[in-house]
């Protein structure tokens, strides 16, 4: 059967990604759905299905509380670099699910087709990032699932499952924007340790995340316009309500600006 391009059937394809437990399998499923959607053809999905409260995940890594996951120290020995890359791969796996969750969860909100094009493209990027990091782990003699990880990112995102505007405020404009702040220092440490291959992978991720923050900011402002609310004040209010811990400087002002995300949004909330 042929695929009809609309939100309802795309939601089914997105749910298939969410329900794929194997990490690399999930990434490949995400890339396949993205390729087929963006080229105007996907396998048929049979009717609406509920969005899972949690995405399917592999048996490993073991999930712990954030404070119980050991800190990473980057140096010449591979263990610290493996721990860093593993933690980043876990973030990217969560990011795959978040991109496809926003497609499936909010498909019935009367959004324009460009919204789904953007978030499917983001999900494709996150899948590519995960595979790139897992490939790098394997080069270093490890793989995703070898080390413990935490569930904080998914738990933070579920705080906004009820409201598209809140989801856009927190996931791309807080969590992904934070990645822009911290990644350059990681790249410097990897280069200092002589791991130019991992540093190059993180540079690719950083540059792509600028686009992801821009997508989030653009659709946040679109929904604000639709609801007749002022974007900056609304974003600040939602961050106070839905994000625990506050916004902590230093900020990567340059990369945030490249995403169209000016200091007027976040500087007043810096703690």
Secondary structure, 3 states (H helix, E strand, C coil): CCCCCCHHHHHHHHHHHHCCCCHHHHHHHHHHHHHHHHCCCCCCCCCCCCCCCCCCCCCCCCEECHHHCCCCCCCCCHHHHHHHHHHHHHHHHHHHHHHHHHHHHCCCCCCCHHHHHHHHHHHHHHHHHHHHHHHHHHHCCCCCCCCCEECHHHHHHHCCCCCHHHHHHHHHHHHHHHHHHHHHHHHHHHHHCCCHHHHHHHHHHHHHHHHHHHHHHHHHHHHHHHHCCCHHHHHHHHHHHHCCCCECCCCCHHHHHHCCCCHHHHHHHEC
